[in-house]
Amino acid sequence: MQRDIFSEEHELFRQQFRRFAEAEIEPKVEKWNRDGITDRETWRRAGEEGFLGANAPEEYGGAGADFIYDAIIMEEMARIRAHAMMISLHSDICMPYLKVYASHEQKEKYLTGAIAGETLLAIAMTEPGTGSDLANIQTKAIRDGDHYVINGSKTFISNGQICDLVIVVAKTDPDANPPHEGISLILVEADTPGFERGRNLEKLGLKGQDTSELFFHDCRVPVKNLLGREGQGFKMLMNQLQQERLSIAISSIASCRRSLEDTIAYVKERTAFGQRISSFQNTQFKLAELATEVEIGQAFVDQCLMQHIRGEDAVMGASMAKWWITDLQKRLSSECLQLHGGYGFMSEYPISSDYADAAVQSIYAGTNEIMKMIIARRLGLE
């Protein structure tokens, strides 16, 4: 179906980024997946070409464009299965905290480098004993003169091995009541004494994307690295999670489309019982159903995207999109793998990695169960 949210400039940008991605990124995906990490040079090249922080302020090196440009990058990265290089995490999940809450001094120091691909970003929320329940994090940042002393640990942190700057979610007031009012965000440079990277964790999917444990042992950070104000961290997180969840839905529906396209091509070529698999009614019905759901999902994601760009409250829509599209991705990749038969279980066929990569989509950025709780509250069902 024709999508009507893109201008001519958007389409030209897509062509430009697709050429870059096919030349500079796609050839490296296999190696990244083997190594479990990307390379810094590719990040720098993306920054040089203006593909990091497309909608960031021009005064810090951004293009000042709308968020559709970032959505295009997400779609194109999903199309080539370049999940290892999490441009969306860097540009659309972490960078907004700097754009919205950082001081001018912090922006000059960190945002400029992030847009250039010189300062790679991560955000440390999840802890070994705390997942979606952010109000009960245990990492503490206690003020000591002109510094915060951070102690605690984080886990499942994307970009944890390669990042230069971590936005750390910590409690500056452990005795706050309610607990979420004691949470603050603090910028920690990766070479700060007391900051330690743990293992690059082995995962079911997203093999090329480094996911790490992070540790803080009396890590002293200047007070000037506080992002925003003390005690405002939880509110800042909630304000930015709309875009994070929408970003996941954008990438997820693009991955669905790629899996579906590859499967349609496969069943047209593969034969069984003397005829092409595509001629069987079961195959036709399954793919017809999935194609319909992809189009419905895309229309809803596009609607949420336009709401977000207009500055409207899209929390409910983003939560709906995040849970429904990621559930669709898991189901679709399973159905498409089944249509590949035994070959779908072989690593040489991309559908096998699509199936594994889909598993986490319903978990991070708030589990899909949390999404349903948010929706229920918006419906007045609390």
C-alpha positions as CSV (number, residue, x, y, z in Angstrom):
1,M,0.0,0.0,0.0
2,Q,1.1,3.6,-0.7
3,R,2.3,5.5,2.4
4,D,1.6,9.2,2.2
5,I,3.8,10.5,5.1
6,F,6.9,11.1,3.0
7,S,7.8,14.2,1.1
8,E,10.0,14.3,-2.0
9,E,12.9,15.4,0.3
10,H,12.3,12.4,2.5
11,E,12.5,10.0,-0.4
12,L,15.7,11.6,-1.7
13,F,17.1,11.2,1.8
14,R,16.1,7.5,1.8
15,Q,17.9,7.0,-1.5
16,Q,21.0,8.7,-0.1
17,F,21.1,6.7,3.1
18,R,20.3,3.4,1.3
19,R,23.3,3.9,-0.9
20,F,25.5,4.6,2.1
21,A,24.1,1.6,4.1
22,E,24.5,-0.8,1.2
23,A,28.1,0.4,0.6
24,E,29.4,1.0,4.1
25,I,27.2,-1.0,6.5
26,E,25.7,-4.1,4.9
27,P,29.1,-5.7,3.9
28,K,30.1,-5.6,7.6
29,V,27.0,-7.1,9.2
30,E,28.2,-10.6,9.1
31,K,31.5,-9.8,10.7
32,W,29.8,-7.7,13.4
33,N,27.5,-10.6,14.2
34,R,30.6,-12.9,14.6
35,D,32.5,-10.4,16.7
36,G,29.6,-9.3,18.8
37,I,30.4,-5.6,18.3
38,T,30.5,-2.9,15.6
39,D,33.5,-0.8,14.6
40,R,34.0,2.8,15.5
41,E,35.1,3.9,12.0
42,T,31.6,3.1,10.6
43,W,30.0,5.2,13.3
44,R,32.4,8.1,12.3
45,R,31.5,7.7,8.7
46,A,27.8,7.8,9.5
47,G,28.4,11.0,11.5
48,E,30.4,12.6,8.7
49,E,27.5,11.9,6.3
50,G,25.0,13.5,8.6
51,F,23.1,10.3,9.5
52,L,23.4,10.5,13.3
53,G,20.9,12.9,14.9
54,A,19.3,14.1,11.7
55,N,16.7,16.0,13.8
56,A,19.3,17.4,16.2
57,P,19.9,21.2,16.4
58,E,21.9,22.7,13.6
59,E,24.1,24.7,16.1
60,Y,25.6,21.4,17.4
61,G,26.0,19.8,14.0
62,G,22.6,18.3,13.4
63,A,20.4,18.9,10.4
64,G,17.4,20.2,12.3
65,A,15.1,17.9,10.3
66,D,11.9,16.2,11.4
67,F,11.8,12.8,13.1
68,I,10.7,11.1,9.8
69,Y,14.3,11.3,8.7
70,D,15.3,9.2,11.7
71,A,12.4,6.8,11.0
72,I,13.7,6.3,7.5
73,I,17.1,5.4,8.9
74,M,15.5,2.8,11.2
75,E,13.6,1.3,8.3
76,E,16.6,1.1,6.1
77,M,18.7,-0.5,8.8
78,A,16.0,-3.1,9.5
79,R,15.9,-3.8,5.7
80,I,19.5,-4.9,5.6
81,R,19.3,-6.5,9.1
82,A,22.0,-4.2,10.5
83,H,20.7,-4.6,14.1
84,A,24.3,-4.7,15.3
85,M,24.7,-0.9,14.7
86,M,22.1,0.6,16.9
87,I,21.8,4.0,15.3
88,S,18.3,4.3,16.7
89,L,19.6,3.7,20.3
90,H,22.3,6.3,19.8
91,S,20.3,9.0,17.9
92,D,16.7,8.5,18.9
93,I,16.8,7.0,22.4
94,C,19.9,8.4,24.1
95,M,20.5,11.6,22.2
96,P,17.2,13.2,23.0
97,Y,18.2,13.3,26.7
98,L,21.1,15.6,25.7
99,K,19.0,17.6,23.3
100,V,16.2,18.3,25.7
101,Y,17.8,18.3,29.2
102,A,21.5,19.1,28.8
103,S,22.9,22.5,29.6
104,H,24.6,24.5,26.8
105,E,28.0,23.4,28.2
106,Q,27.0,19.8,28.2
107,K,25.6,20.0,24.7
108,E,28.8,21.5,23.4
109,K,30.9,18.9,25.1
110,Y,28.8,15.8,24.4
111,L,26.0,16.4,21.8
112,T,28.4,17.7,19.2
113,G,30.5,14.6,19.4
114,A,27.5,12.3,19.4
115,I,26.2,13.9,16.2
116,A,29.7,13.5,14.6
117,G,29.9,9.8,15.6
118,E,32.9,10.5,17.9
119,T,31.0,10.1,21.2
120,L,28.9,7.0,21.2
121,L,26.0,6.9,23.7
122,A,24.4,4.4,26.0
123,I,21.7,4.6,28.7
124,A,22.0,2.5,31.9
125,M,18.6,1.8,33.4
126,T,18.2,-1.9,33.9
127,E,19.8,-3.6,37.0
128,P,20.4,-7.3,37.8
129,G,17.4,-7.2,40.2
130,T,15.3,-4.5,38.6
131,G,13.9,-4.5,35.1
132,S,10.8,-2.6,34.2
133,D,10.4,-1.4,37.9
134,L,12.6,1.7,37.5
135,A,11.4,3.3,40.7
136,N,13.2,0.6,42.7
137,I,16.7,0.8,41.2
138,Q,19.5,0.4,43.7
139,T,22.4,2.3,42.1
140,K,23.1,5.3,44.2
141,A,24.8,8.6,43.4
142,I,25.5,10.4,46.7
143,R,26.8,13.9,46.6
144,D,30.2,14.6,48.2
145,G,31.2,18.2,47.7
146,D,31.5,19.0,44.0
147,H,31.1,15.3,43.0
148,Y,28.6,12.5,43.0
149,V,30.0,9.1,44.2
150,I,28.2,6.4,42.2
151,N,28.0,2.8,43.4
152,G,25.9,0.0,41.8
153,S,25.6,-2.2,38.8
154,K,23.6,-2.3,35.6
155,T,23.0,-5.0,33.1
156,F,21.6,-5.6,29.6
157,I,23.1,-2.2,28.5
158,S,23.1,-1.8,24.7
159,N,26.3,-0.2,23.4
160,G,27.9,-1.0,26.7
161,Q,31.2,-2.1,25.3
162,I,31.6,0.6,22.7
163,C,30.1,3.7,24.3
164,D,32.0,6.8,25.4
165,L,29.3,8.3,27.5
166,V,26.6,6.6,29.6
167,I,23.4,8.3,30.9
168,V,23.2,6.6,34.3
169,V,19.9,6.3,36.1
170,A,20.7,6.5,39.8
171,K,19.2,7.5,43.2
172,T,20.6,10.8,44.5
173,D,18.1,10.6,47.4
174,P,17.7,6.9,48.5
175,D,15.2,7.9,51.2
176,A,12.8,9.7,48.9
177,N,9.1,8.9,49.3
178,P,7.8,8.1,46.8
179,P,11.0,6.4,45.6
180,H,10.8,7.7,42.1
181,E,11.3,11.2,43.3
182,G,14.9,10.4,44.3
183,I,16.0,9.4,40.8
184,S,18.3,11.5,38.8
185,L,20.3,11.1,35.5
186,I,24.0,11.5,35.5
187,L,26.4,11.6,32.6
188,V,29.4,9.3,33.1
189,E,32.3,9.3,30.7
190,A,33.6,5.8,30.0
191,D,37.2,6.6,31.2
192,T,36.0,7.8,34.6
193,P,37.9,6.0,37.5
194,G,35.5,3.6,39.2
195,F,33.5,2.8,36.0
196,E,34.1,-0.7,34.7
197,R,32.6,-2.6,31.8
198,G,31.7,-6.2,32.5
199,R,31.1,-9.0,30.1
200,N,29.8,-8.6,26.6
201,L,26.8,-10.8,27.2
202,E,25.9,-13.7,24.9
203,K,22.4,-13.5,23.6
204,L,19.8,-15.5,21.8
205,G,19.6,-12.9,19.0
206,L,21.0,-9.5,18.0
207,K,24.4,-11.2,18.0
208,G,26.3,-8.2,16.6
209,Q,25.0,-5.7,19.1
210,D,27.2,-5.4,22.2
211,T,25.1,-5.8,25.4
212,S,27.0,-5.4,28.6
213,E,27.2,-5.4,32.4
214,L,28.4,-2.1,33.8
215,F,29.8,-1.6,37.3
216,F,30.3,1.5,39.4
217,H,32.7,1.3,42.4
218,D,33.1,4.7,44.2
219,C,32.9,6.3,40.7
220,R,33.4,10.0,41.2
221,V,31.6,12.2,38.7
222,P,31.5,16.1,38.8
223,V,28.2,17.6,39.9
224,K,28.1,19.5,36.6
225,N,27.5,16.1,34.9
226,L,24.0,16.0,36.4
227,L,21.4,16.0,33.6
228,G,18.6,18.5,34.4
229,R,17.8,18.7,38.1
230,E,18.1,16.3,41.0
231,G,15.0,14.2,41.5
232,Q,13.7,14.8,38.0
233,G,15.2,11.7,36.4
234,F,12.0,9.5,36.5
235,K,9.9,12.2,34.9
236,M,12.6,12.7,32.2
237,L,12.6,9.0,31.5
238,M,8.8,8.9,31.2
239,N,8.8,11.9,28.9
240,Q,11.3,10.2,26.5
241,L,9.9,6.7,26.5
242,Q,7.2,7.6,24.1
243,Q,9.8,8.1,21.3
244,E,11.8,5.0,22.4
245,R,8.7,2.7,22.2
246,L,7.7,4.3,18.9
247,S,11.2,3.7,17.5
248,I,11.0,0.0,18.4
249,A,7.6,-0.2,16.6
250,I,9.1,1.5,13.5
251,S,12.0,-0.9,13.3
252,S,9.9,-3.9,14.2
253,I,7.3,-3.4,11.4
254,A,10.2,-2.8,8.9
255,S,11.7,-6.1,10.0
256,C,8.3,-7.8,9.6
257,R,8.1,-6.5,6.0
258,R,11.6,-7.8,5.2
259,S,10.9,-11.3,6.6
260,L,7.6,-11.4,4.7
261,E,9.2,-10.4,1.4
262,D,12.0,-12.9,1.7
263,T,9.5,-15.7,2.5
264,I,7.3,-14.8,-0.4
265,A,10.3,-15.1,-2.7
266,Y,11.3,-18.4,-1.1
267,V,7.9,-20.1,-1.5
268,K,7.8,-19.1,-5.1
269,E,11.0,-21.0,-5.8
270,R,10.8,-24.0,-3.4
271,T,9.0,-27.1,-4.6
272,A,7.4,-30.0,-2.7
273,F,5.2,-32.8,-3.9
274,G,5.8,-31.8,-7.5
275,Q,4.6,-28.2,-7.2
276,R,5.8,-24.9,-5.8
277,I,5.0,-24.2,-2.1
278,S,3.3,-21.0,-3.1
279,S,0.6,-23.0,-4.9
280,F,-0.6,-24.6,-1.7
281,Q,-3.7,-23.1,-0.1
282,N,-2.1,-23.2,3.4
283,T,0.8,-21.1,2.1
284,Q,-1.4,-18.6,0.4
285,F,-3.7,-18.2,3.3
286,K,-0.8,-17.8,5.8
287,L,1.0,-15.2,3.7
288,A,-2.3,-13.3,2.9
289,E,-3.0,-13.0,6.6
290,L,0.5,-11.9,7.5
291,A,0.6,-9.4,4.6
292,T,-2.7,-7.9,5.8
293,E,-1.4,-7.6,9.4
294,V,1.8,-5.9,8.2
295,E,-0.2,-3.3,6.3
296,I,-2.5,-2.7,9.2
297,G,0.5,-2.4,11.5
298,Q,2.3,0.0,9.2
299,A,-0.8,2.3,8.9
300,F,-1.0,2.5,12.7
301,V,2.7,3.1,13.2
302,D,2.6,5.8,10.6
303,Q,-0.4,7.4,12.4
304,C,1.5,7.3,15.7
305,L,4.6,8.7,14.0
306,M,2.7,11.7,12.7
307,Q,1.2,12.4,16.1
308,H,4.6,12.3,17.6
309,I,6.0,14.7,15.0
310,R,3.1,17.1,15.6
311,G,4.1,17.2,19.3
312,E,0.8,15.5,20.4
313,D,0.5,13.0,23.3
314,A,1.1,9.7,21.7
315,V,1.9,7.7,24.8
316,M,-1.1,5.4,24.4
317,G,-0.6,4.9,20.7
318,A,3.1,4.3,21.1
319,S,2.4,1.7,23.8
320,M,-0.2,0.0,21.6
321,A,2.1,0.0,18.6
322,K,5.1,-1.3,20.7
323,W,3.2,-4.3,22.1
324,W,1.1,-5.2,19.0
325,I,3.9,-4.8,16.4
326,T,6.5,-6.6,18.4
327,D,4.1,-9.5,19.1
328,L,3.3,-9.5,15.4
329,Q,7.1,-9.7,14.6
330,K,7.5,-12.7,16.8
331,R,4.5,-14.5,15.3
332,L,5.3,-13.6,11.8
333,S,8.9,-14.7,12.0
334,S,7.7,-18.0,13.4
335,E,5.2,-18.5,10.6
336,C,7.7,-17.5,8.0
337,L,10.4,-19.9,9.4
338,Q,7.8,-22.7,9.3
339,L,7.2,-22.0,5.6
340,H,10.9,-22.4,5.0
341,G,10.7,-25.9,6.4
342,G,14.1,-27.4,7.6
343,Y,16.0,-24.6,5.8
344,G,14.4,-22.1,8.1
345,F,16.3,-23.7,11.0
346,M,19.6,-23.3,9.1
347,S,21.7,-20.2,9.9
348,E,22.4,-19.6,6.2
349,Y,18.8,-18.5,5.8
350,P,18.2,-15.0,7.3
351,I,14.8,-16.0,8.6
352,S,16.5,-18.0,11.3
353,S,18.2,-14.8,12.7
354,D,14.9,-12.9,12.2
355,Y,13.2,-15.4,14.5
356,A,15.9,-15.1,17.1
357,D,16.2,-11.3,16.9
358,A,12.4,-10.9,17.3
359,A,12.4,-12.5,20.8
360,V,13.6,-9.4,22.7
361,Q,11.4,-6.9,21.0
362,S,8.5,-7.6,23.4
363,I,10.9,-7.3,26.4
364,Y,13.0,-4.2,26.3
365,A,11.9,-0.6,26.6
366,G,9.2,-1.9,29.0
367,T,7.7,-5.3,28.6
368,N,4.6,-5.7,26.5
369,E,2.8,-6.4,29.8
370,I,3.8,-3.0,31.0
371,M,2.5,-1.5,27.7
372,K,-0.9,-3.1,28.4
373,M,-0.9,-1.6,31.9
374,I,-0.2,1.9,30.5
375,I,-3.0,1.5,28.0
376,A,-5.4,0.3,30.7
377,R,-4.6,3.3,32.8
378,R,-5.3,5.6,29.8
379,L,-8.6,3.8,29.5
380,G,-9.4,4.7,33.1
381,L,-9.3,1.1,34.3
382,E,-6.9,1.7,37.2
